[in-house]
Amino acid sequence: MTQTSASIPTLTMSDGRHIPQLGFGTYKIAGAKTQAIIEQALELGYRHIDTAQMYDNEAEVGSAITASGIPREEIFLTTKLNNDHHEPDSARRSLDESLTKLQTDHVDLFLIHWPMPKAYGGSYPETWRVMQEFVADGRARTVGVSNFDVPHLERLLAEVGVMPAINQIEAHPLFRNDTLRAWTKEHGGIVEAWRPIIRGEIFDDPQLSVAAERLGHTPAQLVLRWHIERGDVVFPKSVHLERMRENMGIFDFSLDEHTRAILDGMDRGEAGRTGPHPNELNEVI
């Protein structure tokens, strides 16, 4: 069953604004077909699009939104500050450049992509101060961070006094990242989980396959449903129409206790992490 945008639940952020719990990710979607792929996602009913300066596809995202004819206020649009734009004036210029590429006067969510704690003299709280300007002048409706660990968030609170509305982090059954998730939520933030289905790595798990057959859904849908029931925002990426449609079909069922236990039990702790640790990525690229 294909879901409509109206059936996708929203979560309320700390500033009172609402974010769709399911979105469409654009990481590594590039090339001549990028705009068409995003247009397909919008046609299917996705209304939350996640991009980044680092992805080098903001122009195609903007063109797809414009070509769709969907009113801008019906689309929740996220982009992220690149690692080479942490200095205040560079951050300001880069957001203007993103807005031009995206063909809009504002983004719904603007995130610092990585804390870069050993770059720029560890000045990411100053970058966070500048992000508050963008809310004040209307260029970003909401601001947040991505890949910030507990110590990074504690510094933001201590030095700036503002908790990010969103923390976009790696989280999935192999790396539940529950300590960071719990801390973020306890302090009023919402977690967005990137790489939510781990590129299909667990789809062949026998227990998960049996559970999927029993519930009448695919392993991918079970994993995405697991995220939804945990209260996180997810934005799976696919360039295939049927997979895009499949990823939307997660709101007509719930996980049973046994299936939830299977997915909870896959956690490998730090060994399950697939991306860099937030302390380790410090290269300005």
Kinemage of the C-alpha trace (Angstrom):
@kinemage 1
@onewidth
@group {chain A} dominant
@subgroup {mainchain}
@vectorlist {calphas} color= white
{ca met a 1} P 0.000 0.000 0.000
{ca thr a 2} L 1.482 3.362 -0.996
{ca gln a 3} L 1.310 6.027 1.674
{ca thr a 4} L 0.348 9.630 1.015
{ca ser a 5} L 2.134 12.583 2.555
{ca ala a 6} L -0.913 13.078 4.797
{ca ser a 7} L -0.402 9.641 6.375
{ca ile a 8} L 3.241 10.235 7.343
{ca pro a 9} L 3.378 11.196 11.032
{ca thr a 10} L 5.202 14.286 12.219
{ca leu a 11} L 7.198 14.998 15.358
{ca thr a 12} L 7.152 18.331 17.171
{ca met a 13} L 10.557 19.961 17.535
{ca ser a 14} L 11.612 22.090 20.502
{ca asp a 15} L 10.698 25.282 18.624
{ca gly a 16} L 7.147 24.032 18.038
{ca arg a 17} L 7.646 23.274 14.361
{ca his a 18} L 6.782 19.881 12.903
{ca ile a 19} L 9.060 17.505 11.015
{ca pro a 20} L 7.820 14.512 8.967
{ca gln a 21} L 9.121 11.303 10.525
{ca leu a 22} L 9.848 9.755 7.118
{ca gly a 23} L 11.820 11.580 4.467
{ca phe a 24} L 13.798 10.958 1.303
{ca gly a 25} L 17.584 10.918 1.548
{ca thr a 26} L 19.785 12.125 -1.301
{ca tyr a 27} L 23.253 11.042 -0.148
{ca lys a 28} L 25.298 9.854 -3.148
{ca ile a 29} L 22.488 10.606 -5.592
{ca ala a 30} L 24.303 12.457 -8.348
{ca gly a 31} L 24.487 12.771 -12.097
{ca ala a 32} L 22.045 13.474 -14.881
{ca lys a 33} L 19.141 11.527 -13.354
{ca thr a 34} L 19.254 13.216 -9.942
{ca gln a 35} L 16.461 15.696 -10.580
{ca ala a 36} L 14.205 13.024 -12.079
{ca ile a 37} L 14.756 10.714 -9.096
{ca ile a 38} L 13.804 13.425 -6.630
{ca glu a 39} L 10.776 14.346 -8.715
{ca gln a 40} L 9.690 10.694 -8.521
{ca ala a 41} L 10.016 10.768 -4.741
{ca leu a 42} L 7.888 13.891 -4.533
{ca glu a 43} L 5.290 12.381 -6.860
{ca leu a 44} L 5.066 9.324 -4.600
{ca gly a 45} L 4.253 11.554 -1.639
{ca tyr a 46} L 7.576 12.261 0.061
{ca arg a 47} L 7.496 15.768 1.504
{ca his a 48} L 10.708 15.724 3.531
{ca ile a 49} L 13.917 15.980 1.487
{ca asp a 50} L 17.353 15.687 3.090
{ca thr a 51} L 20.393 17.028 1.244
{ca ala a 52} L 23.708 18.687 2.147
{ca gln a 53} L 26.305 21.007 0.713
{ca met a 54} L 28.651 18.011 0.808
{ca tyr a 55} L 26.374 15.952 -1.440
{ca asp a 56} L 26.822 18.360 -4.363
{ca asn a 57} L 23.211 17.950 -5.484
{ca glu a 58} L 21.437 20.963 -3.990
{ca ala a 59} L 20.849 22.474 -7.448
{ca glu a 60} L 19.116 19.310 -8.640
{ca val a 61} L 17.044 19.147 -5.465
{ca gly a 62} L 15.964 22.749 -5.988
{ca ser a 63} L 15.072 22.137 -9.630
{ca ala a 64} L 13.057 19.044 -8.705
{ca ile a 65} L 11.056 20.921 -6.082
{ca thr a 66} L 10.372 23.770 -8.492
{ca ala a 67} L 9.409 21.397 -11.319
{ca ser a 68} L 7.074 19.412 -9.053
{ca gly a 69} L 4.690 22.332 -8.686
{ca ile a 70} L 4.177 21.412 -5.024
{ca pro a 71} L 3.851 24.536 -2.871
{ca arg a 72} L 7.103 25.229 -1.058
{ca glu a 73} L 5.370 25.328 2.333
{ca glu a 74} L 4.309 21.696 1.884
{ca ile a 75} L 7.919 20.470 1.643
{ca phe a 76} L 10.270 20.102 4.601
{ca leu a 77} L 13.739 20.789 3.201
{ca thr a 78} L 17.008 20.111 5.005
{ca thr a 79} L 20.560 20.939 4.044
{ca lys a 80} L 23.807 20.895 5.999
{ca leu a 81} L 26.825 23.140 6.502
{ca asn a 82} L 29.936 21.664 4.902
{ca asn a 83} L 33.123 21.065 6.877
{ca asp a 84} L 35.009 23.840 5.080
{ca his a 85} L 32.479 26.522 6.038
{ca his a 86} L 32.650 26.586 9.841
{ca glu a 87} L 34.111 30.082 10.071
{ca pro a 88} L 31.304 32.627 10.633
{ca asp a 89} L 31.536 34.585 7.377
{ca ser a 90} L 32.012 31.407 5.366
{ca ala a 91} L 28.952 29.860 7.015
{ca arg a 92} L 26.882 32.922 6.120
{ca arg a 93} L 28.029 32.898 2.493
{ca ser a 94} L 27.531 29.166 2.131
{ca leu a 95} L 23.931 29.305 3.281
{ca asp a 96} L 23.213 32.025 0.732
{ca glu a 97} L 24.784 29.820 -1.947
{ca ser a 98} L 22.682 26.851 -0.830
{ca leu a 99} L 19.488 28.887 -0.970
{ca thr a 100} L 20.322 30.007 -4.491
{ca lys a 101} L 20.923 26.426 -5.604
{ca leu a 102} L 17.791 25.212 -3.846
{ca gln a 103} L 15.732 28.012 -5.423
{ca thr a 104} L 14.200 29.032 -2.116
{ca asp a 105} L 14.458 31.851 0.392
{ca his a 106} L 14.699 29.496 3.371
{ca val a 107} L 15.390 25.935 4.432
{ca asp a 108} L 13.261 24.243 7.026
{ca leu a 109} L 16.283 22.744 8.753
{ca phe a 110} L 19.971 23.671 8.573
{ca leu a 111} L 22.485 21.421 10.298
{ca ile a 112} L 26.185 21.615 11.124
{ca his a 113} L 27.265 18.455 9.311
{ca trp a 114} L 30.159 17.433 11.607
{ca pro a 115} L 31.518 19.000 14.821
{ca met a 116} L 35.138 18.927 13.601
{ca pro a 117} L 36.424 19.128 17.209
{ca lys a 118} L 40.128 19.222 16.250
{ca ala a 119} L 39.725 21.684 13.373
{ca tyr a 120} L 39.262 25.459 13.581
{ca gly a 121} L 40.739 25.370 17.085
{ca gly a 122} L 37.719 23.409 18.246
{ca ser a 123} L 35.478 26.420 17.686
{ca tyr a 124} L 32.267 24.620 16.728
{ca pro a 125} L 30.319 26.460 19.490
{ca glu a 126} L 31.074 29.687 17.615
{ca thr a 127} L 29.678 28.091 14.457
{ca trp a 128} L 26.587 27.165 16.482
{ca arg a 129} L 26.196 30.813 17.531
{ca val a 130} L 26.186 31.840 13.876
{ca met a 131} L 23.514 29.236 13.144
{ca gln a 132} L 21.199 31.125 15.513
{ca glu a 133} L 21.479 34.144 13.207
{ca phe a 134} L 19.905 32.159 10.404
{ca val a 135} L 16.793 31.492 12.465
{ca ala a 136} L 16.597 35.141 13.461
{ca asp a 137} L 16.770 36.364 9.856
{ca gly a 138} L 14.441 33.658 8.530
{ca arg a 139} L 16.860 31.885 6.220
{ca ala a 140} L 16.528 28.734 8.331
{ca arg a 141} L 13.308 27.921 10.148
{ca thr a 142} L 15.073 25.512 12.510
{ca val a 143} L 18.750 24.704 13.135
{ca gly a 144} L 20.442 21.634 14.493
{ca val a 145} L 23.515 19.462 14.240
{ca ser a 146} L 24.646 16.199 12.737
{ca asn a 147} L 27.106 13.663 14.154
{ca phe a 148} L 27.488 15.447 17.480
{ca asp a 149} L 28.291 13.215 20.449
{ca val a 150} L 27.339 13.939 24.061
{ca pro a 151} L 30.505 15.975 24.901
{ca his a 152} L 29.963 18.139 21.811
{ca leu a 153} L 26.344 18.805 22.762
{ca glu a 154} L 27.359 19.581 26.343
{ca arg a 155} L 29.761 22.255 25.049
{ca leu a 156} L 27.027 23.834 22.951
{ca leu a 157} L 24.774 24.057 25.982
{ca ala a 158} L 27.540 25.350 28.260
{ca glu a 159} L 28.926 27.954 25.854
{ca val a 160} L 25.906 28.991 23.783
{ca gly a 161} L 22.995 27.905 25.945
{ca val a 162} L 20.903 26.545 23.068
{ca met a 163} L 20.187 22.856 22.551
{ca pro a 164} L 19.980 21.749 18.892
{ca ala a 165} L 16.433 20.869 17.877
{ca ile a 166} L 17.778 17.962 15.811
{ca asn a 167} L 20.809 15.687 16.074
{ca gln a 168} L 21.273 13.596 12.926
{ca ile a 169} L 23.413 10.594 13.867
{ca glu a 170} L 24.286 7.100 12.743
{ca ala a 171} L 21.759 4.717 14.289
{ca his a 172} L 20.435 1.336 13.157
{ca pro a 173} L 19.976 -2.187 14.556
{ca leu a 174} L 23.718 -2.978 14.413
{ca phe a 175} L 24.599 0.303 16.154
{ca arg a 176} L 21.665 1.475 18.238
{ca asn a 177} L 23.661 4.391 19.662
{ca asp a 178} L 21.225 4.475 22.564
{ca thr a 179} L 23.335 6.511 25.000
{ca leu a 180} L 23.547 9.428 22.557
{ca arg a 181} L 19.912 8.987 21.517
{ca ala a 182} L 18.732 9.066 25.131
{ca trp a 183} L 20.838 12.125 26.021
{ca thr a 184} L 19.597 14.016 22.971
{ca lys a 185} L 15.971 13.266 23.753
{ca glu a 186} L 16.333 14.011 27.480
{ca his a 187} L 17.544 17.488 26.571
{ca gly a 188} L 14.703 18.218 24.160
{ca gly a 189} L 16.258 17.195 20.847
{ca ile a 190} L 14.927 14.862 18.174
{ca val a 191} L 17.138 12.144 16.691
{ca glu a 192} L 17.409 11.614 12.953
{ca ala a 193} L 18.942 8.251 12.093
{ca trp a 194} L 21.197 8.094 9.045
{ca arg a 195} L 21.987 4.841 7.274
{ca pro a 196} L 18.825 3.416 8.870
{ca ile a 197} L 18.725 0.120 6.959
{ca ile a 198} L 22.516 -0.425 6.926
{ca arg a 199} L 22.520 -0.824 3.152
{ca gly a 200} L 20.593 -4.072 3.496
{ca glu a 201} L 23.310 -5.816 5.492
{ca ile a 202} L 20.861 -7.616 7.804
{ca phe a 203} L 18.115 -8.430 5.318
{ca asp a 204} L 19.289 -12.042 4.971
{ca asp a 205} L 19.130 -12.682 8.704
{ca pro a 206} L 16.974 -15.839 9.038
{ca gln a 207} L 14.999 -14.590 12.043
{ca leu a 208} L 14.253 -11.294 10.354
{ca ser a 209} L 13.194 -13.059 7.163
{ca val a 210} L 10.753 -15.254 9.075
{ca ala a 211} L 9.369 -12.233 10.926
{ca ala a 212} L 8.937 -10.345 7.651
{ca glu a 213} L 6.996 -13.226 6.135
{ca arg a 214} L 4.816 -13.488 9.239
{ca leu a 215} L 4.003 -9.763 9.231
{ca gly a 216} L 3.539 -9.576 5.471
{ca his a 217} L 6.204 -6.915 4.946
{ca thr a 218} L 9.791 -6.832 3.740
{ca pro a 219} L 12.846 -6.860 6.016
{ca ala a 220} L 13.544 -3.246 5.016
{ca gln a 221} L 10.058 -2.223 6.092
{ca leu a 222} L 10.512 -3.970 9.448
{ca val a 223} L 13.761 -2.111 10.080
{ca leu a 224} L 12.265 1.245 9.113
{ca arg a 225} L 9.221 0.525 11.283
{ca trp a 226} L 11.595 -0.247 14.185
{ca his a 227} L 13.057 3.237 13.807
{ca ile a 228} L 9.625 4.860 13.619
{ca glu a 229} L 8.459 3.117 16.777
{ca arg a 230} L 11.637 4.243 18.564
{ca gly a 231} L 10.631 7.828 17.816
{ca asp a 232} L 13.391 8.697 15.346
{ca val a 233} L 13.211 10.451 11.982
{ca val a 234} L 14.438 8.405 9.005
{ca phe a 235} L 15.114 9.274 5.380
{ca pro a 236} L 16.120 6.141 3.454
{ca lys a 237} L 17.687 6.693 0.054
{ca ser a 238} L 16.923 4.779 -3.121
{ca val a 239} L 17.124 5.488 -6.827
{ca his a 240} L 14.586 2.753 -7.654
{ca leu a 241} L 10.891 3.582 -7.841
{ca glu a 242} L 9.681 0.333 -6.308
{ca arg a 243} L 12.081 0.648 -3.382
{ca met a 244} L 10.984 4.255 -2.801
{ca arg a 245} L 7.399 3.023 -2.709
{ca glu a 246} L 8.331 0.124 -0.416
{ca asn a 247} L 10.050 2.479 2.031
{ca met a 248} L 6.830 4.474 2.370
{ca gly a 249} L 4.745 1.416 3.189
{ca ile a 250} L 5.533 1.282 6.886
{ca phe a 251} L 2.523 2.920 8.475
{ca asp a 252} L -0.123 0.214 8.136
{ca phe a 253} L 1.339 -2.214 10.685
{ca ser a 254} L 3.212 -2.411 13.990
{ca leu a 255} L 6.020 -4.659 15.116
{ca asp a 256} L 5.170 -7.457 17.483
{ca glu a 257} L 7.246 -7.964 20.626
{ca his a 258} L 9.194 -10.870 19.112
{ca thr a 259} L 10.256 -8.919 16.004
{ca arg a 260} L 11.233 -5.914 18.086
{ca ala a 261} L 13.391 -8.168 20.264
{ca ile a 262} L 15.104 -9.604 17.175
{ca leu a 263} L 16.045 -6.140 15.945
{ca asp a 264} L 17.025 -4.882 19.403
{ca gly a 265} L 19.254 -7.926 19.836
{ca met a 266} L 21.366 -7.192 16.752
{ca asp a 267} L 23.244 -4.331 18.423
{ca arg a 268} L 27.039 -4.697 18.273
{ca gly a 269} L 27.852 -1.545 20.169
{ca glu a 270} L 30.782 0.445 18.828
{ca ala a 271} L 31.729 -2.486 16.568
{ca gly a 272} L 28.515 -1.859 14.630
{ca arg a 273} L 29.423 1.696 13.681
{ca thr a 274} L 29.943 2.030 9.910
{ca gly a 275} L 30.976 5.685 9.659
{ca pro a 276} L 33.690 7.702 11.398
{ca his a 277} L 33.438 8.524 15.073
{ca pro a 278} L 32.482 12.199 15.527
{ca asn a 279} L 35.815 12.860 17.250
{ca glu a 280} L 37.792 11.431 14.351
{ca leu a 281} L 36.484 13.340 11.355
{ca asn a 282} L 38.395 16.624 11.391
{ca glu a 283} L 39.540 17.055 7.794
{ca val a 284} L 38.309 20.231 6.135
{ca ile a 285} L 37.019 18.998 2.760
